[in-house]
Amino acid sequence: MSCFTPDAAYGLPKLRQTSGITLDEVMPFLTNLFSATQHVTTNFEVQIAEDQATMRSLYVATHVWRKKLPDPLFVMGGYYDDALVRTDDGWRIRDRLLINSWVTGDRDAIKAAGMSELLE
């Protein structure tokens, strides 16, 4: 969490259009759904302009459902579009937009969790 600013926004394209989501709202949602997650991020492309920057990176995120399901894993991949700001503590992400490209796992569980947008 320390790579984000305290007021960082986070979200998916359609969700972002309706309301700004902060990490304080995202984290309890994710912890309630998953007993474990692992995110691998690669291929960082960064453009710096003084004390601000944009960054795109690819990700693969593996999640283990807290609820017992026949398929316990929910895996997704895509890219992050980030807006960064230089702080006294170094560069921090101020805004993260998650663009999902693919997903595997129990589609009914994904829909029930309110994440149907990931299946489109």
DOSE-193447 format. One record per atom (N, C-alpha, C, O): x, y, z; residue in three letters; atom name. Coordinates in steps of 0.1 Angstrom, whole numbers, plus 5000, padded with zeros to 4 digits. Example, Ala and Ser with C-alpha at 12.3 -4.5 7.8 and 13.67 -1.06 7.14 Angstrom:
BEGIN
X=5132; Y=4943; Z=5078; r=Ala; a=N
X=5123; Y=4955; Z=5078; r=Ala; a=CA
X=5132; Y=4967; Z=5078; r=Ala; a=C
X=5142; Y=4967; Z=5085; r=Ala; a=O
X=5128; Y=4978; Z=5071; r=Ser; a=N
X=5137; Y=4989; Z=5071; r=Ser; a=CA
X=5129; Y=5000; Z=5079; r=Ser; a=C
X=5134; Y=5011; Z=5080; r=Ser; a=O
***
This chain:
BEGIN
X=5008; Y=4988; Z=5000; r=Met; a=N
X=5000; Y=5000; Z=5000; r=Met; a=CA
X=5009; Y=5013; Z=5000; r=Met; a=C
X=5004; Y=5023; Z=4996; r=Met; a=O
X=5021; Y=5011; Z=5004; r=Ser; a=N
X=5029; Y=5023; Z=5005; r=Ser; a=CA
X=5033; Y=5029; Z=4991; r=Ser; a=C
X=5039; Y=5040; Z=4991; r=Ser; a=O
X=5031; Y=5022; Z=4981; r=Cys; a=N
X=5034; Y=5027; Z=4967; r=Cys; a=CA
X=5023; Y=5037; Z=4962; r=Cys; a=C
X=5024; Y=5043; Z=4952; r=Cys; a=O
X=5012; Y=5038; Z=4970; r=Phe; a=N
X=5001; Y=5047; Z=4966; r=Phe; a=CA
X=5000; Y=5059; Z=4975; r=Phe; a=C
X=5005; Y=5059; Z=4987; r=Phe; a=O
X=4995; Y=5070; Z=4970; r=Thr; a=N
X=4992; Y=5082; Z=4979; r=Thr; a=CA
X=4980; Y=5079; Z=4988; r=Thr; a=C
X=4972; Y=5070; Z=4984; r=Thr; a=O
X=4979; Y=5085; Z=4999; r=Pro; a=N
X=4968; Y=5082; Z=5008; r=Pro; a=CA
X=4954; Y=5084; Z=5002; r=Pro; a=C
X=4945; Y=5077; Z=5006; r=Pro; a=O
X=4953; Y=5093; Z=4992; r=Asp; a=N
X=4940; Y=5095; Z=4986; r=Asp; a=CA
X=4939; Y=5089; Z=4972; r=Asp; a=C
X=4930; Y=5093; Z=4964; r=Asp; a=O
X=4947; Y=5079; Z=4969; r=Ala; a=N
X=4947; Y=5073; Z=4956; r=Ala; a=CA
X=4934; Y=5068; Z=4952; r=Ala; a=C
X=4926; Y=5062; Z=4960; r=Ala; a=O
X=4931; Y=5070; Z=4939; r=Ala; a=N
X=4918; Y=5064; Z=4933; r=Ala; a=CA
X=4922; Y=5051; Z=4926; r=Ala; a=C
X=4933; Y=5050; Z=4921; r=Ala; a=O
X=4913; Y=5042; Z=4925; r=Tyr; a=N
X=4916; Y=5029; Z=4919; r=Tyr; a=CA
X=4903; Y=5024; Z=4913; r=Tyr; a=C
X=4892; Y=5026; Z=4918; r=Tyr; a=O
X=4904; Y=5018; Z=4901; r=Gly; a=N
X=4891; Y=5013; Z=4896; r=Gly; a=CA
X=4892; Y=5007; Z=4882; r=Gly; a=C
X=4902; Y=5007; Z=4875; r=Gly; a=O
X=4881; Y=5002; Z=4878; r=Leu; a=N
X=4878; Y=4997; Z=4864; r=Leu; a=CA
X=4871; Y=5008; Z=4856; r=Leu; a=C
X=4865; Y=5017; Z=4862; r=Leu; a=O
X=4873; Y=5007; Z=4843; r=Pro; a=N
X=4867; Y=5018; Z=4835; r=Pro; a=CA
X=4853; Y=5022; Z=4837; r=Pro; a=C
X=4849; Y=5033; Z=4840; r=Pro; a=O
X=4843; Y=5012; Z=4837; r=Lys; a=N
X=4829; Y=5015; Z=4839; r=Lys; a=CA
X=4826; Y=5020; Z=4853; r=Lys; a=C
X=4819; Y=5029; Z=4855; r=Lys; a=O
X=4833; Y=5013; Z=4863; r=Leu; a=N
X=4831; Y=5017; Z=4877; r=Leu; a=CA
X=4836; Y=5031; Z=4879; r=Leu; a=C
X=4830; Y=5039; Z=4886; r=Leu; a=O
X=4847; Y=5035; Z=4873; r=Arg; a=N
X=4853; Y=5048; Z=4875; r=Arg; a=CA
X=4843; Y=5059; Z=4869; r=Arg; a=C
X=4843; Y=5070; Z=4874; r=Arg; a=O
X=4836; Y=5055; Z=4859; r=Gln; a=N
X=4827; Y=5065; Z=4853; r=Gln; a=CA
X=4816; Y=5069; Z=4862; r=Gln; a=C
X=4810; Y=5080; Z=4861; r=Gln; a=O
X=4812; Y=5060; Z=4871; r=Thr; a=N
X=4801; Y=5063; Z=4880; r=Thr; a=CA
X=4805; Y=5069; Z=4893; r=Thr; a=C
X=4797; Y=5077; Z=4899; r=Thr; a=O
X=4817; Y=5065; Z=4898; r=Ser; a=N
X=4821; Y=5071; Z=4911; r=Ser; a=CA
X=4836; Y=5068; Z=4913; r=Ser; a=C
X=4842; Y=5058; Z=4908; r=Ser; a=O
X=4843; Y=5077; Z=4920; r=Gly; a=N
X=4857; Y=5075; Z=4923; r=Gly; a=CA
X=4858; Y=5066; Z=4935; r=Gly; a=C
X=4851; Y=5067; Z=4945; r=Gly; a=O
X=4866; Y=5056; Z=4934; r=Ile; a=N
X=4869; Y=5046; Z=4944; r=Ile; a=CA
X=4882; Y=5048; Z=4950; r=Ile; a=C
X=4892; Y=5050; Z=4942; r=Ile; a=O
X=4883; Y=5048; Z=4963; r=Thr; a=N
X=4896; Y=5049; Z=4969; r=Thr; a=CA
X=4901; Y=5036; Z=4974; r=Thr; a=C
X=4894; Y=5026; Z=4975; r=Thr; a=O
X=4914; Y=5035; Z=4976; r=Leu; a=N
X=4920; Y=5022; Z=4981; r=Leu; a=CA
X=4914; Y=5018; Z=4994; r=Leu; a=C
X=4913; Y=5006; Z=4997; r=Leu; a=O
X=4910; Y=5028; Z=5002; r=Asp; a=N
X=4903; Y=5025; Z=5015; r=Asp; a=CA
X=4890; Y=5017; Z=5013; r=Asp; a=C
X=4886; Y=5009; Z=5022; r=Asp; a=O
X=4884; Y=5019; Z=5002; r=Glu; a=N
X=4872; Y=5012; Z=4998; r=Glu; a=CA
X=4874; Y=4999; Z=4991; r=Glu; a=C
X=4867; Y=4989; Z=4993; r=Glu; a=O
X=4885; Y=4998; Z=4984; r=Val; a=N
X=4888; Y=4986; Z=4976; r=Val; a=CA
X=4893; Y=4975; Z=4985; r=Val; a=C
X=4889; Y=4964; Z=4984; r=Val; a=O
X=4902; Y=4978; Z=4994; r=Met; a=N
X=4909; Y=4968; Z=5002; r=Met; a=CA
X=4900; Y=4960; Z=5011; r=Met; a=C
X=4901; Y=4947; Z=5010; r=Met; a=O
X=4890; Y=4965; Z=5018; r=Pro; a=N
X=4881; Y=4957; Z=5026; r=Pro; a=CA
X=4873; Y=4948; Z=5016; r=Pro; a=C
X=4870; Y=4936; Z=5020; r=Pro; a=O
X=4869; Y=4953; Z=5005; r=Phe; a=N
X=4861; Y=4945; Z=4995; r=Phe; a=CA
X=4869; Y=4933; Z=4991; r=Phe; a=C
X=4864; Y=4922; Z=4991; r=Phe; a=O
X=4882; Y=4935; Z=4987; r=Leu; a=N
X=4890; Y=4924; Z=4983; r=Leu; a=CA
X=4893; Y=4914; Z=4994; r=Leu; a=C
X=4893; Y=4902; Z=4992; r=Leu; a=O
X=4896; Y=4919; Z=5006; r=Thr; a=N
X=4899; Y=4910; Z=5017; r=Thr; a=CA
X=4887; Y=4902; Z=5021; r=Thr; a=C
X=4889; Y=4890; Z=5026; r=Thr; a=O
X=4876; Y=4907; Z=5019; r=Asn; a=N
X=4864; Y=4899; Z=5022; r=Asn; a=CA
X=4862; Y=4888; Z=5012; r=Asn; a=C
X=4857; Y=4877; Z=5016; r=Asn; a=O
X=4866; Y=4890; Z=5000; r=Leu; a=N
X=4864; Y=4880; Z=4989; r=Leu; a=CA
X=4875; Y=4869; Z=4989; r=Leu; a=C
X=4872; Y=4858; Z=4986; r=Leu; a=O
X=4887; Y=4873; Z=4991; r=Phe; a=N
X=4898; Y=4864; Z=4988; r=Phe; a=CA
X=4907; Y=4862; Z=5001; r=Phe; a=C
X=4909; Y=4870; Z=5009; r=Phe; a=O
X=4911; Y=4849; Z=5002; r=Ser; a=N
X=4920; Y=4846; Z=5013; r=Ser; a=CA
X=4934; Y=4848; Z=5010; r=Ser; a=C
X=4943; Y=4849; Z=5019; r=Ser; a=O
X=4938; Y=4849; Z=4997; r=Ala; a=N
X=4951; Y=4852; Z=4993; r=Ala; a=CA
X=4951; Y=4858; Z=4979; r=Ala; a=C
X=4942; Y=4854; Z=4971; r=Ala; a=O
X=4961; Y=4866; Z=4976; r=Thr; a=N
X=4963; Y=4871; Z=4962; r=Thr; a=CA
X=4978; Y=4873; Z=4959; r=Thr; a=C
X=4985; Y=4875; Z=4968; r=Thr; a=O
X=4981; Y=4872; Z=4947; r=Gln; a=N
X=4995; Y=4874; Z=4943; r=Gln; a=CA
X=4994; Y=4882; Z=4929; r=Gln; a=C
X=4988; Y=4877; Z=4920; r=Gln; a=O
X=5000; Y=4893; Z=4928; r=His; a=N
X=5000; Y=4901; Z=4916; r=His; a=CA
X=5014; Y=4903; Z=4911; r=His; a=C
X=5024; Y=4907; Z=4918; r=His; a=O
X=5016; Y=4899; Z=4898; r=Val; a=N
X=5029; Y=4900; Z=4892; r=Val; a=CA
X=5028; Y=4911; Z=4881; r=Val; a=C
X=5019; Y=4911; Z=4873; r=Val; a=O
X=5037; Y=4921; Z=4882; r=Thr; a=N
X=5036; Y=4933; Z=4873; r=Thr; a=CA
X=5049; Y=4934; Z=4866; r=Thr; a=C
X=5060; Y=4933; Z=4872; r=Thr; a=O
X=5048; Y=4936; Z=4853; r=Thr; a=N
X=5060; Y=4937; Z=4844; r=Thr; a=CA
X=5059; Y=4947; Z=4833; r=Thr; a=C
X=5049; Y=4954; Z=4833; r=Thr; a=O
X=5069; Y=4949; Z=4825; r=Asn; a=N
X=5070; Y=4957; Z=4813; r=Asn; a=CA
X=5065; Y=4972; Z=4816; r=Asn; a=C
X=5056; Y=4977; Z=4810; r=Asn; a=O
X=5072; Y=4978; Z=4826; r=Phe; a=N
X=5068; Y=4992; Z=4830; r=Phe; a=CA
X=5073; Y=5002; Z=4819; r=Phe; a=C
X=5084; Y=5002; Z=4814; r=Phe; a=O
X=5063; Y=5010; Z=4815; r=Glu; a=N
X=5066; Y=5021; Z=4805; r=Glu; a=CA
X=5063; Y=5034; Z=4813; r=Glu; a=C
X=5051; Y=5036; Z=4817; r=Glu; a=O
X=5072; Y=5043; Z=4815; r=Val; a=N
X=5071; Y=5054; Z=4823; r=Val; a=CA
X=5074; Y=5067; Z=4815; r=Val; a=C
X=5084; Y=5067; Z=4808; r=Val; a=O
X=5066; Y=5077; Z=4816; r=Gln; a=N
X=5068; Y=5090; Z=4810; r=Gln; a=CA
X=5068; Y=5100; Z=4822; r=Gln; a=C
X=5058; Y=5102; Z=4829; r=Gln; a=O
X=5079; Y=5107; Z=4824; r=Ile; a=N
X=5081; Y=5117; Z=4835; r=Ile; a=CA
X=5080; Y=5131; Z=4830; r=Ile; a=C
X=5086; Y=5134; Z=4819; r=Ile; a=O
X=5072; Y=5139; Z=4837; r=Ala; a=N
X=5072; Y=5154; Z=4834; r=Ala; a=CA
X=5072; Y=5161; Z=4847; r=Ala; a=C
X=5062; Y=5163; Z=4854; r=Ala; a=O
X=5085; Y=5165; Z=4851; r=Glu; a=N
X=5088; Y=5172; Z=4863; r=Glu; a=CA
X=5083; Y=5163; Z=4875; r=Glu; a=C
X=5089; Y=5152; Z=4877; r=Glu; a=O
X=5073; Y=5167; Z=4883; r=Asp; a=N
X=5069; Y=5160; Z=4895; r=Asp; a=CA
X=5057; Y=5151; Z=4893; r=Asp; a=C
X=5051; Y=5146; Z=4902; r=Asp; a=O
X=5054; Y=5148; Z=4880; r=Gln; a=N
X=5043; Y=5140; Z=4877; r=Gln; a=CA
X=5047; Y=5130; Z=4866; r=Gln; a=C
X=5057; Y=5132; Z=4859; r=Gln; a=O
X=5041; Y=5118; Z=4866; r=Ala; a=N
X=5044; Y=5108; Z=4856; r=Ala; a=CA
X=5032; Y=5100; Z=4853; r=Ala; a=C
X=5022; Y=5099; Z=4860; r=Ala; a=O
X=5033; Y=5093; Z=4841; r=Thr; a=N
X=5023; Y=5083; Z=4838; r=Thr; a=CA
X=5030; Y=5070; Z=4836; r=Thr; a=C
X=5042; Y=5070; Z=4832; r=Thr; a=O
X=5024; Y=5059; Z=4839; r=Met; a=N
X=5030; Y=5046; Z=4838; r=Met; a=CA
X=5020; Y=5036; Z=4833; r=Met; a=C
X=5009; Y=5035; Z=4838; r=Met; a=O
X=5024; Y=5027; Z=4824; r=Arg; a=N
X=5016; Y=5016; Z=4820; r=Arg; a=CA
X=5024; Y=5003; Z=4823; r=Arg; a=C
X=5036; Y=5003; Z=4821; r=Arg; a=O
X=5018; Y=4993; Z=4829; r=Ser; a=N
X=5025; Y=4981; Z=4832; r=Ser; a=CA
X=5015; Y=4969; Z=4830; r=Ser; a=C
X=5003; Y=4971; Z=4832; r=Ser; a=O
X=5020; Y=4958; Z=4827; r=Leu; a=N
X=5012; Y=4946; Z=4825; r=Leu; a=CA
X=5011; Y=4938; Z=4838; r=Leu; a=C
X=5020; Y=4939; Z=4847; r=Leu; a=O
X=5000; Y=4931; Z=4841; r=Tyr; a=N
X=4998; Y=4924; Z=4853; r=Tyr; a=CA
X=4992; Y=4910; Z=4851; r=Tyr; a=C
X=4984; Y=4908; Z=4841; r=Tyr; a=O
X=4995; Y=4901; Z=4859; r=Val; a=N
X=4987; Y=4889; Z=4861; r=Val; a=CA
X=4984; Y=4888; Z=4876; r=Val; a=C
X=4993; Y=4888; Z=4884; r=Val; a=O
X=4972; Y=4886; Z=4879; r=Ala; a=N
X=4967; Y=4886; Z=4893; r=Ala; a=CA
X=4960; Y=4873; Z=4896; r=Ala; a=C
X=4950; Y=4870; Z=4890; r=Ala; a=O
X=4965; Y=4866; Z=4906; r=Thr; a=N
X=4959; Y=4853; Z=4910; r=Thr; a=CA
X=4953; Y=4855; Z=4924; r=Thr; a=C
X=4959; Y=4860; Z=4933; r=Thr; a=O
X=4940; Y=4851; Z=4925; r=His; a=N
X=4933; Y=4852; Z=4937; r=His; a=CA
X=4927; Y=4839; Z=4942; r=His; a=C
X=4924; Y=4830; Z=4933; r=His; a=O
X=4927; Y=4836; Z=4955; r=Val; a=N
X=4921; Y=4824; Z=4960; r=Val; a=CA
X=4908; Y=4829; Z=4968; r=Val; a=C
X=4909; Y=4836; Z=4977; r=Val; a=O
X=4897; Y=4823; Z=4963; r=Trp; a=N
X=4884; Y=4827; Z=4969; r=Trp; a=CA
X=4884; Y=4823; Z=4983; r=Trp; a=C
X=4888; Y=4812; Z=4987; r=Trp; a=O
X=4878; Y=4831; Z=4992; r=Arg; a=N
X=4876; Y=4828; Z=5006; r=Arg; a=CA
X=4865; Y=4817; Z=5007; r=Arg; a=C
X=4866; Y=4808; Z=5015; r=Arg; a=O
X=4855; Y=4819; Z=4998; r=Lys; a=N
X=4844; Y=4809; Z=4998; r=Lys; a=CA
X=4848; Y=4796; Z=4991; r=Lys; a=C
X=4856; Y=4797; Z=4981; r=Lys; a=O
X=4845; Y=4785; Z=4996; r=Lys; a=N
X=4848; Y=4772; Z=4990; r=Lys; a=CA
X=4841; Y=4770; Z=4977; r=Lys; a=C
X=4828; Y=4769; Z=4977; r=Lys; a=O
X=4848; Y=4769; Z=4966; r=Leu; a=N
X=4842; Y=4767; Z=4953; r=Leu; a=CA
X=4850; Y=4756; Z=4946; r=Leu; a=C
X=4861; Y=4753; Z=4949; r=Leu; a=O
X=4843; Y=4749; Z=4936; r=Pro; a=N
X=4850; Y=4739; Z=4929; r=Pro; a=CA
X=4863; Y=4743; Z=4923; r=Pro; a=C
X=4873; Y=4736; Z=4922; r=Pro; a=O
X=4863; Y=4756; Z=4917; r=Asp; a=N
X=4875; Y=4762; Z=4912; r=Asp; a=CA
X=4879; Y=4773; Z=4922; r=Asp; a=C
X=4873; Y=4784; Z=4921; r=Asp; a=O
X=4889; Y=4770; Z=4930; r=Pro; a=N
X=4892; Y=4780; Z=4941; r=Pro; a=CA
X=4900; Y=4792; Z=4936; r=Pro; a=C
X=4902; Y=4802; Z=4943; r=Pro; a=O
X=4905; Y=4792; Z=4923; r=Leu; a=N
X=4913; Y=4803; Z=4918; r=Leu; a=CA
X=4905; Y=4812; Z=4908; r=Leu; a=C
X=4897; Y=4807; Z=4900; r=Leu; a=O
X=4908; Y=4825; Z=4909; r=Phe; a=N
X=4903; Y=4835; Z=4900; r=Phe; a=CA
X=4916; Y=4842; Z=4895; r=Phe; a=C
X=4922; Y=4849; Z=4903; r=Phe; a=O
X=4919; Y=4841; Z=4882; r=Val; a=N
X=4931; Y=4847; Z=4877; r=Val; a=CA
X=4927; Y=4856; Z=4866; r=Val; a=C
X=4918; Y=4853; Z=4858; r=Val; a=O
X=4934; Y=4868; Z=4865; r=Met; a=N
X=4931; Y=4877; Z=4855; r=Met; a=CA
X=4944; Y=4884; Z=4851; r=Met; a=C
X=4954; Y=4884; Z=4858; r=Met; a=O
X=4943; Y=4890; Z=4839; r=Gly; a=N
X=4955; Y=4897; Z=4833; r=Gly; a=CA
X=4951; Y=4908; Z=4825; r=Gly; a=C
X=4940; Y=4909; Z=4819; r=Gly; a=O
X=4960; Y=4918; Z=4824; r=Gly; a=N
X=4958; Y=4930; Z=4816; r=Gly; a=CA
X=4968; Y=4940; Z=4819; r=Gly; a=C
X=4980; Y=4937; Z=4820; r=Gly; a=O
X=4964; Y=4953; Z=4820; r=Tyr; a=N
X=4974; Y=4963; Z=4823; r=Tyr; a=CA
X=4968; Y=4974; Z=4832; r=Tyr; a=C
X=4956; Y=4975; Z=4833; r=Tyr; a=O
X=4977; Y=4980; Z=4838; r=Tyr; a=N
X=4974; Y=4992; Z=4847; r=Tyr; a=CA
X=4978; Y=5005; Z=4840; r=Tyr; a=C
X=4989; Y=5005; Z=4834; r=Tyr; a=O
X=4970; Y=5015; Z=4840; r=Asp; a=N
X=4974; Y=5028; Z=4836; r=Asp; a=CA
X=4974; Y=5036; Z=4849; r=Asp; a=C
X=4964; Y=5038; Z=4855; r=Asp; a=O
X=4986; Y=5041; Z=4852; r=Asp; a=N
X=4988; Y=5048; Z=4865; r=Asp; a=CA
X=4992; Y=5063; Z=4862; r=Asp; a=C
X=4998; Y=5066; Z=4853; r=Asp; a=O
X=4987; Y=5072; Z=4871; r=Ala; a=N
X=4992; Y=5085; Z=4873; r=Ala; a=CA
X=5000; Y=5086; Z=4886; r=Ala; a=C
X=4995; Y=5082; Z=4896; r=Ala; a=O
X=5012; Y=5091; Z=4885; r=Leu; a=N
X=5021; Y=5091; Z=4896; r=Leu; a=CA
X=5025; Y=5106; Z=4900; r=Leu; a=C
X=5024; Y=5115; Z=4891; r=Leu; a=O
X=5029; Y=5108; Z=4912; r=Val; a=N
X=5033; Y=5121; Z=4917; r=Val; a=CA
X=5045; Y=5119; Z=4925; r=Val; a=C
X=5046; Y=5109; Z=4933; r=Val; a=O
X=5055; Y=5128; Z=4924; r=Arg; a=N
X=5067; Y=5127; Z=4933; r=Arg; a=CA
X=5064; Y=5134; Z=4946; r=Arg; a=C
X=5059; Y=5145; Z=4947; r=Arg; a=O
X=5066; Y=5126; Z=4957; r=Thr; a=N
X=5064; Y=5131; Z=4971; r=Thr; a=CA
X=5077; Y=5132; Z=4978; r=Thr; a=C
X=5087; Y=5128; Z=4973; r=Thr; a=O
X=5076; Y=5137; Z=4990; r=Asp; a=N
X=5089; Y=5137; Z=4998; r=Asp; a=CA
X=5094; Y=5123; Z=5001; r=Asp; a=C
X=5106; Y=5122; Z=5004; r=Asp; a=O
X=5085; Y=5113; Z=5000; r=Asp; a=N
X=5090; Y=5099; Z=5002; r=Asp; a=CA
X=5092; Y=5092; Z=4989; r=Asp; a=C
X=5094; Y=5080; Z=4989; r=Asp; a=O
X=5093; Y=5099; Z=4978; r=Gly; a=N
X=5095; Y=5093; Z=4965; r=Gly; a=CA
X=5083; Y=5092; Z=4956; r=Gly; a=C
X=5073; Y=5098; Z=4960; r=Gly; a=O
X=5083; Y=5085; Z=4945; r=Trp; a=N
X=5072; Y=5085; Z=4936; r=Trp; a=CA
X=5061; Y=5076; Z=4942; r=Trp; a=C
X=5064; Y=5065; Z=4948; r=Trp; a=O
X=5048; Y=5080; Z=4940; r=Arg; a=N
X=5037; Y=5073; Z=4945; r=Arg; a=CA
X=5026; Y=5073; Z=4934; r=Arg; a=C
X=5025; Y=5083; Z=4927; r=Arg; a=O
X=5018; Y=5063; Z=4934; r=Ile; a=N
X=5007; Y=5062; Z=4925; r=Ile; a=CA
X=4995; Y=5069; Z=4930; r=Ile; a=C
X=4990; Y=5067; Z=4942; r=Ile; a=O
X=4990; Y=5079; Z=4923; r=Arg; a=N
X=4978; Y=5087; Z=4927; r=Arg; a=CA
X=4965; Y=5082; Z=4921; r=Arg; a=C
X=4955; Y=5084; Z=4927; r=Arg; a=O
X=4966; Y=5075; Z=4910; r=Asp; a=N
X=4954; Y=5071; Z=4903; r=Asp; a=CA
X=4958; Y=5058; Z=4895; r=Asp; a=C
X=4967; Y=5058; Z=4887; r=Asp; a=O
X=4950; Y=5047; Z=4897; r=Arg; a=N
X=4953; Y=5035; Z=4890; r=Arg; a=CA
X=4940; Y=5030; Z=4883; r=Arg; a=C
X=4930; Y=5029; Z=4889; r=Arg; a=O
X=4941; Y=5028; Z=4870; r=Leu; a=N
X=4930; Y=5023; Z=4862; r=Leu; a=CA
X=4934; Y=5009; Z=4858; r=Leu; a=C
X=4944; Y=5008; Z=4851; r=Leu; a=O
X=4926; Y=4999; Z=4861; r=Leu; a=N
X=4928; Y=4985; Z=4858; r=Leu; a=CA
X=4921; Y=4982; Z=4845; r=Leu; a=C
X=4908; Y=4983; Z=4844; r=Leu; a=O
X=4928; Y=4978; Z=4835; r=Ile; a=N
X=4922; Y=4974; Z=4822; r=Ile; a=CA
X=4924; Y=4959; Z=4820; r=Ile; a=C
X=4935; Y=4955; Z=4818; r=Ile; a=O
X=4913; Y=4952; Z=4822; r=Asn; a=N
X=4914; Y=4937; Z=4822; r=Asn; a=CA
X=4914; Y=4932; Z=4807; r=Asn; a=C
X=4905; Y=4936; Z=4799; r=Asn; a=O
X=4922; Y=4922; Z=4804; r=Ser; a=N
X=4922; Y=4916; Z=4791; r=Ser; a=CA
X=4917; Y=4902; Z=4790; r=Ser; a=C
X=4911; Y=4898; Z=4781; r=Ser; a=O
X=4919; Y=4895; Z=4801; r=Trp; a=N
X=4914; Y=4881; Z=4802; r=Trp; a=CA
X=4911; Y=4877; Z=4816; r=Trp; a=C
X=4917; Y=4883; Z=4826; r=Trp; a=O
X=4904; Y=4866; Z=4818; r=Val; a=N
X=4900; Y=4861; Z=4831; r=Val; a=CA
X=4898; Y=4846; Z=4831; r=Val; a=C
X=4892; Y=4841; Z=4821; r=Val; a=O
X=4901; Y=4839; Z=4841; r=Thr; a=N
X=4898; Y=4825; Z=4842; r=Thr; a=CA
X=4892; Y=4823; Z=4856; r=Thr; a=C
X=4894; Y=4831; Z=4865; r=Thr; a=O
X=4884; Y=4813; Z=4858; r=Gly; a=N
X=4877; Y=4810; Z=4870; r=Gly; a=CA
X=4862; Y=4809; Z=4869; r=Gly; a=C
X=4857; Y=4809; Z=4858; r=Gly; a=O
X=4856; Y=4807; Z=4881; r=Asp; a=N
X=4842; Y=4805; Z=4882; r=Asp; a=CA
X=4834; Y=4818; Z=4878; r=Asp; a=C
X=4834; Y=4828; Z=4886; r=Asp; a=O
X=4829; Y=4819; Z=4866; r=Arg; a=N
X=4822; Y=4831; Z=4862; r=Arg; a=CA
X=4810; Y=4835; Z=4870; r=Arg; a=C
X=4808; Y=4847; Z=4872; r=Arg; a=O
X=4803; Y=4825; Z=4876; r=Asp; a=N
X=4792; Y=4829; Z=4884; r=Asp; a=CA
X=4796; Y=4835; Z=4897; r=Asp; a=C
X=4790; Y=4845; Z=4902; r=Asp; a=O
X=4808; Y=4830; Z=4903; r=Ala; a=N
X=4813; Y=4837; Z=4915; r=Ala; a=CA
X=4818; Y=4851; Z=4912; r=Ala; a=C
X=4816; Y=4860; Z=4920; r=Ala; a=O
X=4824; Y=4853; Z=4900; r=Ile; a=N
X=4829; Y=4866; Z=4897; r=Ile; a=CA
X=4817; Y=4876; Z=4895; r=Ile; a=C
X=4817; Y=4887; Z=4900; r=Ile; a=O
X=4806; Y=4871; Z=4889; r=Lys; a=N
X=4794; Y=4880; Z=4888; r=Lys; a=CA
X=4788; Y=4882; Z=4901; r=Lys; a=C
X=4784; Y=4894; Z=4904; r=Lys; a=O
X=4787; Y=4872; Z=4910; r=Ala; a=N
X=4781; Y=4874; Z=4923; r=Ala; a=CA
X=4789; Y=4883; Z=4932; r=Ala; a=C
X=4784; Y=4890; Z=4941; r=Ala; a=O
X=4802; Y=4884; Z=4929; r=Ala; a=N
X=4810; Y=4894; Z=4937; r=Ala; a=CA
X=4809; Y=4908; Z=4932; r=Ala; a=C
X=4816; Y=4917; Z=4937; r=Ala; a=O
X=4801; Y=4910; Z=4921; r=Gly; a=N
X=4799; Y=4923; Z=4916; r=Gly; a=CA
X=4810; Y=4928; Z=4906; r=Gly; a=C
X=4812; Y=4940; Z=4904; r=Gly; a=O
X=4817; Y=4918; Z=4900; r=Met; a=N
X=4828; Y=4921; Z=4891; r=Met; a=CA
X=4825; Y=4917; Z=4877; r=Met; a=C
X=4834; Y=4912; Z=4870; r=Met; a=O
X=4813; Y=4918; Z=4873; r=Ser; a=N
X=4809; Y=4914; Z=4859; r=Ser; a=CA
X=4816; Y=4921; Z=4848; r=Ser; a=C
X=4819; Y=4915; Z=4837; r=Ser; a=O
X=4821; Y=4933; Z=4851; r=Glu; a=N
X=4828; Y=4941; Z=4841; r=Glu; a=CA
X=4841; Y=4933; Z=4836; r=Glu; a=C
X=4845; Y=4935; Z=4825; r=Glu; a=O
X=4847; Y=4925; Z=4845; r=Leu; a=N
X=4859; Y=4918; Z=4842; r=Leu; a=CA
X=4856; Y=4907; Z=4831; r=Leu; a=C
X=4865; Y=4902; Z=4825; r=Leu; a=O
X=4844; Y=4903; Z=4830; r=Leu; a=N
X=4840; Y=4892; Z=4821; r=Leu; a=CA
X=4837; Y=4897; Z=4807; r=Leu; a=C
X=4835; Y=4889; Z=4797; r=Leu; a=O
X=4836; Y=4910; Z=4805; r=Glu; a=N
X=4832; Y=4916; Z=4792; r=Glu; a=CA
X=4844; Y=4916; Z=4782; r=Glu; a=C
X=4842; Y=4920; Z=4771; r=Glu; a=O
***
